[in-house]
Amino acid sequence: MKTAVLVDDEQRMTDLIELYLAPHGYRCIKKDSAREAVLFLKHSHADIVILDIMMPEMDGWEACERIRSFSAIPIIMLTARDAAEEMVRGLKSGADDYITKPFNEDVLLARIDAVTRRIPQYEVDGVSFKGLKLNESAYEAHYRSKAISLTPKEFSMLSLFLKSPDQVYSRDHLLSTIWDFRTNTEDRTIDSHIRNIREKLRCTGFPADVHLKTVWGVGYKWSSS
């Protein structure tokens, strides 16, 4: 069963969307707060997010940006606003699609199918190392069932290390591979990301210092021993 996170401060709207999605095999998690939805998604798997824009405390644009900082999950923004600049802002915030209220049930379902097809299904064996497991399609990391909240750059860097254990990567190589360019990006950016990865792995009990090694004067490597 697929999981949809429905985020709207109007319960009647999340109830209506659930009514549409449930017959098509979706388990719906309803949140009336964008902040609660972001927190839920940091630690739980879902297949699609339907996100309203106008909500108190945190609006949909900010929520979308926060979700995008740690997850590639498909996001559809659902709102009463239909101005072109509002749609552009939503898409630039990281949304995959944008639907205005009132909406047609069949159109909503078709849009959901379209955006979820773009995301490859997670392979069960995934990328793993001694209990550390990465779900690359959802940008999720776990160590022995404990979730690890990584930014997209941290996730990409860790994935690169795990796929090529014992290979030494220079800072220049990591910058060109992970960032694709060097403009306004310095070597200390790599060092900062490495520190963050180590700390987040340590917090779950994973022996980060044993495996994520500094090769002095060169760069970093993932030790398989």
N, C-alpha and C positions, 0 to 999 in steps of 0.2 A: 504494500500500500504506500502511495506517495504522500508526502506531508507538505501542506501549504500553511504558511504563517500569514494570517489576515490581521492587518494593523489599521484600526480606525477607532476614533473615540466615540463613534455612534454605533451602538450594539446592533441596531436594526440593519446596518449595512453589512457587518460581518456575518450576521445571521443569514442575510439574503445570499451572500457569496457562498457560504457553507451549503446552503440549499442547492445552489447550482453545481458545486464541485463534488459533494459527497457521492452522488450517483455515478460519478466517473472515477471512483477509486481514490479519492483524496481524503486523508485525515486532516482536519482543519484545526489549527491552534490559533485561538482568537486572543488578540491583545488590544486593549484600549489605550495603551501608552506606547509611544515610539521608544522611549527609554527602556521599558520592560522588554520590548521586542528585540532590541539590540543586545541586551543582556542574555536573553534566551538563545539567540543565534550564536553567541560566542561559545556556548557550551553544548549546543544541541544541533542535530542534523535536520535539515529541511530541504525540499526540492524546489520551492518557489516562494517568493514573498510578494503579497499584494499590499501595497503601502499607500495609505492616504497621505495627503500633503498637509492640510490645515488641521493641526492638533496642538493642544496646549503643551507647555514646557519644552518640547522638542518637536520641530516640524519634520515633514517627510524628507525634505532636502538634506537636512543635517543627519537624519537617521540613515539615509541612503549612503552618504559619504562615510559615516562611521562603519556601516556594514561592509562597505567596499574596502576599508582599511584592513580587514581580516578574512574576507570571504568573497568568492566569485559566484555565489548563489544568484540565480536569475531574479531580478526585481522588476515588477510592473507597478508603476505609479498610477493610482486610481483617484481622480479628483474632479471637482466641479469646475476647475479652472480650465479654459480652453484657449487662452491667448497663446500665440506662437512663442513669445518670449518665456512663458511659464513652462511650456513643453521643452524648449531648448535647455532651460535651467535644470529641469529634471533629468534629462539625458546626460547633461554634463556632470551631474552629481553622481552618475554611475548607473542610472536606471537602464534596463534593457528595452523597455517599452513604456507607453504612456496611454492611458485610456481615460476619457472624460465621462463623468456622470451626467445624465443617466446613460447606462450602457446596455447593450444587447447581450444576452446570455451566451449565444453562439459565438459572437465576436470575442468575448472574454475567454471562452474555452479555446478558441482558435489561436488567440494571442499567447495563451499559456503554453499550448502545444508547440508553437513556433519557437518561443524563447528556450523552452526546456530541451528541444531537439538540438540546439546549438551547443549544449553542455554535454560532453561525453559521459557516459555512465561509468561509475566508479568500479574498477576491477577489484575483486575480492582480495587478491594477493597484494595489490598496491605496492608502495615503496616502504620497506620495513627493515628494521635493524634492532635485534635484541629487545623486542617489546615496544620499540618506537615505530609508529606507523603513520604514514602520510596518505591522505586522501586527496589526490591532486585535482580531481574535478570539483571538489567543494572547498579546497584550500583549508582542510582540517588536519590537525595533528593530534595524536594521542600517544601517551606512554602508559601501558597497562591500564587502559580505560580512563586515564586522567587526561582531560582536554588541555591542550597547550595553545594559548592565544598568540598567534604569530601574525605580524603584518605581512602583506603580500611579498615584499622584498625579503624579509626574514625567511618566509616559507620557501621562496625560490632558491635562496642560498642554501638552506638546509637540504632541499631536494637535490641540488647539484652535488653536494658533498656525499649524500647517501648513495647516489647513483655511481659515483666514482671514488670508492674508498681508497685511501692511501695515496691518492694523487694530490700533489701540492699545487695550490692555486695562488698565483700572485695577486696582489691588490688590483693591479691594472687589468688582469684577466677577469677578476670578479666584477669590476666596474663595467667593463665592456660587455660582459655576458648578462649580468643582472639588470644593469641600467641602460645598456645599449649605446650610451654616449657618456662623455666625461664633462660636458659643460656644466659648470657650477657644482660639480660633484668632486669631492676630494678623498684622498686615501683614508683620512680619519673617519669618513662615513662608513667604510668597511669595518674598521675597528669597533665603532659604536654598535653596528649591527651584530657583530660577533659577540660582543659583551652581552647584548640583549638576548641573543639566542642561548648562550651558556646559562644565563640567569634563569630564563624561562624553563630550560630543561632541568636545571638543578631543583627548581621549585616542585617538580613532579617526582623527584627522586632519581632521575636519570643521571648517570655519572658523566656529565658533560665534559669535565676536565680531562677525563681518561681518553675521550674519543675526538673532541674538537680541539686540535692541537695548533699552536702557533709555531711556525717554522721561521725562526728569527732571521731577519734580513731578506726573507722571500715572501711569505704570506701565510696561508693556512691550509690544513688538510684534515680529513676525517680518518682517524686511525681505526682499522678494523680489528686490531688485536686487543 
